[in-house]
Amino acid sequence: MALAGTREWSSRRPALSADTPKQLADRVEQALDLADRLLFTVTPREELDLAAQWQRMADQAWCGQLRHVVASTARMSSGDRDFAGDELGLALGLSPGAGRALVWECGAIASLPGLVEAVESGRLGPRHVKTVMRVLGEVSLTLEQRQAVALIALARYVDQTPAAWAELVRRLVLTVDPQAARRRRDERADERRADFYPRADQQGALWLQAPVEAVAAAQARVTAEARRLKAAGDERTMNQLVCDVALALLTDGTLSGQPAAPFEVHVVTPLSVLEGGDAEVAEIPGWGPLLPSTARGLARQAGGFSQVVVDAEGHVIAVGDRVRASTLRDAAQPPDDGFLVQAVRAMRQPPVVREPGSSGYRPSPRLTRFLRARDRTCVFPGCRQPAQLTDIDHRVPWPRGRTTADNLQCLCRHHHRAKHAVFRVVLDPDGTVVWITRGGWLFRRRPSGC
């Protein structure tokens, strides 16, 4: 897409080549001089470019330190390596434990092919690497399995934020050893807990750990109640409302006697999974992948199904009519597996493809389902807010812009405000949402949650 006065962020000057410490210090001096000269004349485009230059130099320094730590440790005798972290801690002003942890971290990263090289070339940043190491550190995989996950993740990486890339890595971890993944899930579910602790200024905090589907349902429930109060004119902020609703439900069990606000948790489940297959994984948008067995368990409890049709590249092209689960359960014998058979049969029917538009301001239910299925999350690059908890925004304001799929997008409340304040948003023909900054830099959010 060619837009006057804009420039692709990915086309900015290439990443720095690997520098010696002296060369890197010279680059820092040059950047400081440039920053001083541009202090009062810098443009919005230059502001982002300067911040990125500093980050690239920080990335090169991180790579240089990592390679040096790995190389210097390898040169030590096997007996002396036990004390490499203590020596490094003294040099960096760290505790002995932190020095040993740094040596271990550098070695673990270097054992996975391509990660450091990807940072040096500018494809990834250290945050990406630390995110994937954190995900891999949560599971028990062999070195060969960890290396396979890293290589596949690098091959599939397409300008993702660390959080989005971590979701891809979690999906790969589930597919490497599904049986081990099910065992880990059950063990973690047994560790569910709630922690309560004090904070400063007479505040307290509550932290919960539970299976992701339960937490996603809790988020959907409290957000639905908070939105209902906001729509009724409540002057509290959404954060305040979500907190107050959650506390009210925990302490009183009700909200002033009102019936519960309707809410949904969307689970994207391949048809092969409903049929009993384990080759693919399901997903709760914004939360991450689910094991096939978990998805089938949730499907048996579902309130309804919507058929989502995708093309060869996985882009949503149609959404069928909603099928109420009650009608399928009435026909299901026996109640569990028979119900899934009925669900698969309903989802295999050819979709009724109709233009999901609306003549007025508000999108129709069919169009809303299409948008939630297409976008999955807020369409700001890297935002993971689930689509059913977002606003439906007209890219070109109504009535100048129509209420159609190509002019609507899912935006969380924060990025809805950001779009009107500092960004311009356009849509590429392939479904990519292009965000344009004040200075004309282009950032892309690819379709299907990529």
C-alpha positions in Angstrom: 0.0 0.0 0.0 1.4 3.4 -1.0 0.3 6.3 1.2 1.7 9.8 0.7 4.1 10.9 3.5 4.4 7.5 5.1 7.1 4.9 5.4 7.2 1.3 6.4 8.7 0.8 9.9 10.4 -2.4 8.6 12.2 -0.4 5.9 14.1 1.8 8.3 17.9 1.5 8.3 19.0 -2.1 8.9 20.2 -3.4 12.2 23.7 -2.7 13.2 26.2 -5.4 12.4 28.0 -7.0 15.3 30.3 -4.4 16.8 33.3 -4.5 19.1 32.9 -2.7 22.5 34.9 0.2 21.1 32.8 0.5 17.9 29.6 0.3 20.0 30.9 3.1 22.3 31.6 5.3 19.3 28.1 4.7 18.0 26.7 5.8 21.4 28.7 9.0 21.3 27.4 9.7 17.8 23.8 9.1 18.9 24.3 11.4 21.9 25.6 14.2 19.6 22.7 13.7 17.3 20.2 13.7 20.1 21.6 17.0 21.4 21.4 18.6 17.9 17.8 17.5 17.5 16.7 18.3 21.0 14.3 21.2 20.0 13.8 20.3 16.3 13.1 16.6 16.3 10.0 15.5 14.3 7.5 12.7 15.4 9.1 10.4 12.8 12.6 11.1 14.1 11.5 10.5 17.7 10.6 6.9 17.0 13.6 6.4 14.9 16.0 7.7 17.6 14.3 5.5 20.2 14.7 2.5 17.9 18.4 3.3 17.3 19.1 3.3 21.0 17.3 0.0 21.3 19.4 -1.5 18.5 22.5 -0.5 20.3 21.3 -1.9 23.5 20.4 -5.1 21.7 24.0 -5.3 20.2 25.4 -4.8 23.7 23.2 -7.6 25.1 24.4 -10.0 22.3 28.0 -9.0 22.8 27.9 -9.6 26.6 26.1 -13.0 26.1 28.6 -14.2 23.6 31.5 -13.1 25.8 30.0 -14.8 28.9 29.5 -18.1 27.0 32.9 -18.0 25.4 34.8 -17.1 28.5 33.0 -19.8 30.5 33.8 -22.4 27.8 37.5 -21.5 28.1 37.6 -22.3 31.8 38.4 -25.8 33.1 35.5 -27.9 34.1 36.3 -27.5 37.8 36.6 -23.7 37.5 33.3 -23.3 35.8 31.5 -23.7 39.0 32.8 -20.3 40.1 32.3 -18.4 36.8 29.2 -16.8 38.1 30.8 -15.6 41.3 33.6 -14.0 39.3 31.2 -12.4 36.8 29.0 -11.1 39.6 32.0 -9.2 41.1 32.8 -7.6 37.6 29.1 -6.5 37.1 28.3 -5.5 40.6 25.9 -8.4 41.1 25.4 -10.8 43.9 27.0 -14.2 43.5 23.6 -15.8 42.9 22.7 -13.2 40.2 26.1 -13.8 38.6 25.5 -17.5 38.5 22.0 -17.0 37.2 23.4 -14.8 34.4 26.0 -17.5 33.4 23.2 -20.1 33.3 20.9 -17.9 31.3 23.5 -17.1 28.7 24.4 -20.7 28.2 20.7 -21.8 27.9 20.0 -19.1 25.3 23.2 -20.0 23.3 22.1 -23.7 23.3 19.0 -22.8 21.2 20.0 -22.3 17.5 19.3 -19.0 15.8 18.1 -16.8 18.7 21.2 -14.7 19.3 21.7 -14.4 15.5 18.1 -13.2 15.1 18.7 -10.4 17.7 22.0 -9.4 16.0 20.2 -9.2 12.6 17.4 -7.1 14.0 14.6 -9.7 13.5 14.1 -10.1 17.3 14.9 -8.2 20.5 16.2 -9.5 23.8 12.6 -9.4 25.1 11.5 -11.9 22.5 14.4 -14.2 23.6 13.7 -13.9 27.3 10.0 -14.5 26.7 10.6 -17.7 24.8 13.0 -18.8 27.5 10.4 -18.1 30.2 7.8 -20.2 28.3 10.3 -23.1 27.8 11.3 -22.8 31.4 7.8 -23.6 32.5 7.7 -27.0 30.9 9.9 -30.1 30.9 11.3 -30.7 27.4 14.4 -32.4 26.2 17.1 -30.2 24.7 16.2 -31.6 21.3 12.6 -30.6 21.8 13.5 -27.1 23.0 15.7 -26.7 19.9 12.9 -27.8 17.6 10.5 -25.4 19.2 12.9 -22.5 18.8 13.7 -23.3 15.1 10.0 -23.7 14.2 9.1 -20.5 16.1 11.9 -18.6 14.2 10.6 -19.9 10.9 7.1 -18.7 11.6 8.0 -15.4 13.2 6.4 -12.4 11.4 7.0 -9.1 13.1 5.3 -10.3 16.4 5.5 -8.6 19.7 7.1 -10.7 22.5 3.6 -11.6 23.9 2.3 -12.7 20.5 5.4 -14.8 19.8 5.1 -16.4 23.3 1.6 -17.5 22.3 3.1 -19.2 19.2 5.7 -20.9 21.3 3.1 -22.2 23.8 1.1 -23.6 20.8 4.3 -25.4 19.6 5.0 -26.7 23.1 1.6 -28.4 23.2 2.2 -30.1 19.8 5.7 -31.4 20.6 4.5 -33.8 23.3 0.7 -33.7 23.8 0.7 -36.4 26.5 3.2 -34.6 28.6 1.3 -31.3 28.0 -1.9 -33.0 29.4 0.1 -34.3 32.4 1.5 -30.8 33.1 -2.0 -29.2 32.8 -3.4 -31.6 35.3 -0.5 -31.0 37.7 -0.8 -27.2 37.4 -4.6 -27.4 37.9 -3.9 -29.1 41.2 -1.7 -26.1 42.1 -4.5 -23.6 41.7 -4.4 -21.0 44.5 -5.5 -17.5 45.6 -3.0 -15.2 47.3 -4.0 -12.1 49.3 -1.4 -9.6 50.4 -1.1 -5.9 51.5 0.1 -3.0 49.3 1.2 0.5 50.1 -1.3 3.3 50.9 -3.7 1.0 52.7 -4.4 -1.1 49.6 -4.5 -4.8 49.1 -4.0 -7.2 46.2 -5.6 -10.5 45.1 -3.9 -12.9 42.8 -5.5 -16.1 41.4 -4.0 -19.0 39.5 -6.4 -21.4 37.8 -7.0 -23.1 34.5 -7.0 -20.6 31.7 -10.6 -21.3 30.6 -11.9 -20.5 34.1 -9.9 -17.3 34.3 -11.1 -16.3 30.8 -14.7 -16.9 31.9 -14.2 -14.8 35.0 -12.8 -11.9 33.0 -15.7 -12.1 30.6 -18.2 -12.2 33.4 -16.9 -9.2 35.4 -16.3 -7.2 32.2 -19.9 -7.7 31.0 -21.2 -6.5 34.4 -18.9 -3.5 34.4 -20.0 -2.6 30.8 -23.6 -2.8 31.8 -23.0 -0.4 34.7 -21.0 2.0 32.5 -23.8 2.0 29.8 -26.3 2.9 32.6 -24.3 6.1 33.3 -21.9 5.0 36.1 -19.1 7.5 36.4 -16.4 5.1 37.6 -13.7 4.1 35.2 -13.7 0.7 33.6 -10.8 -0.4 35.8 -12.6 0.7 38.9 -15.8 -1.0 37.8 -14.1 -4.3 37.0 -12.5 -4.3 40.4 -15.6 -3.3 42.3 -17.7 -5.9 40.4 -15.2 -8.7 41.1 -15.1 -7.8 44.8 -18.9 -7.6 45.0 -19.3 -11.0 43.4 -16.7 -12.5 45.7 -18.0 -11.0 48.9 -21.8 -10.7 48.4 -22.3 -13.2 45.5 -24.7 -10.8 43.8 -24.8 -7.3 42.3 -27.7 -5.6 44.2 -30.0 -8.5 43.3 -29.7 -7.9 39.5 -29.7 -10.8 37.1 -26.3 -11.7 35.7 -25.3 -9.8 32.5 -24.9 -12.1 29.6 -21.3 -13.0 28.7 -19.4 -15.3 26.3 -16.0 -16.9 26.1 -15.1 -17.8 22.6 -13.1 -21.0 22.0 -11.7 -21.4 18.4 -11.8 -25.1 17.8 -10.8 -26.9 14.6 -13.4 -29.3 13.4 -10.9 -32.2 13.5 -10.6 -31.6 17.3 -14.4 -31.9 17.8 -14.2 -35.1 15.8 -11.7 -36.5 18.3 -8.4 -35.7 16.6 -5.3 -34.5 18.5 -3.2 -33.2 15.6 -4.4 -29.6 16.0 -4.9 -27.4 19.0 -7.8 -25.0 20.0 -7.4 -21.5 21.2 -9.1 -18.9 23.5 -8.3 -15.7 21.7 -6.1 -13.4 23.8 -5.3 -16.2 26.2 -3.6 -18.8 24.2 -3.8 -22.4 23.0 -5.8 -25.3 24.5 -5.2 -29.0 24.3 -7.7 -30.9 22.1 -9.0 -32.8 25.1 -9.6 -29.5 27.0 -11.4 -28.0 24.0 -13.7 -31.0 23.7 -14.5 -30.8 27.4 -15.5 -27.2 26.9 -17.5 -28.0 23.8 -19.7 -30.4 25.8 -20.6 -27.5 28.1 -21.0 -24.9 25.3 -24.1 -22.8 25.0 -23.8 -22.6 21.3 -21.7 -22.9 18.2 -20.9 -20.7 15.2 -19.4 -22.2 12.0 -16.4 -20.2 10.9 -15.1 -20.7 7.4 -11.5 -19.9 6.5 -9.6 -19.8 3.2 -6.4 -21.7 2.4 -4.4 -19.1 4.3 -6.6 -19.3 7.4 -8.4 -16.0 6.9 -12.0 -15.9 7.9 -14.3 -15.6 4.9 -17.7 -16.4 6.4 -19.5 -17.1 9.6 -22.6 -19.4 9.8 -25.8 -19.0 11.8 -25.5 -19.6 15.5 -26.6 -23.1 16.5 -28.0 -23.4 20.0 -26.5 -26.2 22.0 -29.9 -27.1 23.6 -31.2 -28.2 20.2 -28.2 -30.5 19.7 -28.4 -31.9 23.2 -32.1 -32.9 22.7 -30.9 -35.0 19.7 -27.8 -36.4 21.3 -27.7 -40.0 22.5 -25.6 -40.7 24.6 -25.4 -37.2 26.2 -21.6 -36.6 25.9 -20.1 -38.1 22.8 -23.4 -38.1 21.1 -23.6 -34.3 21.6 -20.3 -33.8 19.9 -21.4 -35.9 17.0 -24.4 -33.7 16.6 -22.2 -30.6 16.8 -19.9 -31.9 14.1 -22.8 -32.8 11.9 -24.2 -29.2 12.3 -20.8 -27.6 11.6 -20.3 -29.7 8.5 -23.3 -28.3 6.8 -22.4 -25.9 3.9 -22.4 -22.4 5.3 -25.0 -19.9 4.4 -22.8 -17.1 2.9 -24.6 -13.7 3.2 -23.1 -10.2 3.2 -22.8 -9.5 6.9 -23.5 -5.8 6.6 -25.9 -3.4 8.3 -27.8 -0.4 7.0 -27.6 1.6 10.3 -24.9 2.5 12.7 -24.9 -0.7 14.8 -23.7 -3.9 13.2 -26.1 -6.9 12.9 -25.6 -10.0 15.1 -24.2 -11.9 12.1 -21.7 -9.1 11.3 -20.7 -8.9 14.9 -20.0 -12.6 15.0 -18.0 -12.2 11.8 -15.8 -9.4 13.2 -15.2 -11.3 16.5 -14.1 -14.4 14.5 -12.0 -12.5 12.0 -10.1 -10.2 14.4 -10.0 -12.6 17.5 -8.4 -9.8 19.6 -8.1 -6.0 19.5 -6.4 -5.2 16.1 -3.8 -2.9 17.5 -0.4 -4.7 16.9 0.4 -6.8 19.8 -2.8 -6.2 21.9 -4.2 -9.4 23.3 -7.6 -8.2 24.6 -10.2 -10.8 23.4 -12.4 -9.5 20.7 -15.7 -10.1 22.6 -14.5 -7.6 25.2 -13.7 -4.9 22.7 -15.6 -2.1 21.0 -16.7 -2.4 17.3 -15.2 0.7 15.7 -15.9 2.3 12.3 -12.5 2.8 10.7 -14.1 5.7 8.6 -16.7 7.3 10.9 -20.3 6.6 10.2 -22.3 7.8 8.3 -19.5 8.7 5.9 -18.1 5.2 6.4 -20.5 2.3 6.0 -21.3 -0.4 8.6 -19.6 -3.2 6.7 -16.9 -5.7 7.5 -14.2 -3.8 5.6 -14.9 -0.6 7.6 -15.2 -2.2 11.0 -12.6 -3.5 13.5 -12.4 -4.7 17.1 -10.6 -2.3 19.4 -10.2 -2.4 23.1 -11.3 0.8 24.8 -7.7 2.1 25.3 -6.7 1.6 21.6 -10.1 2.9 20.5 -9.2 6.2 22.2 -5.6 6.0 20.8 -6.9 5.7 17.3 -8.9 8.9 17.6 -6.0 10.7 19.3 -2.7 9.9 17.6 -3.1 7.2 14.9 -4.6 6.8 11.5 -5.9 3.4 10.5 -6.4 1.9 7.1 -7.1 -1.7 5.8 -5.0 -3.5 3.2 -6.8 -5.7 0.6 -5.4 -8.8 2.3 -7.0 -7.9 5.6 -3.9 -6.4 7.2 -4.7 -3.4 9.5 -2.2 -0.6 9.0 -1.6 1.8 11.9 0.0 5.1 10.9 1.8 7.2 13.6 1.9 11.0 13.7 5.2 11.0 11.9 4.0 8.7 9.1 5.5 5.4 10.2 3.5 2.4 9.2 3.0 -0.6 11.5 1.0 -3.7 10.4 -1.3 -6.1 12.2 -1.9 -9.1 10.0 -5.2 -11.0 9.9 -6.2 -14.1 11.8 -4.5 -12.9 15.0 -1.0 -13.0 13.5 
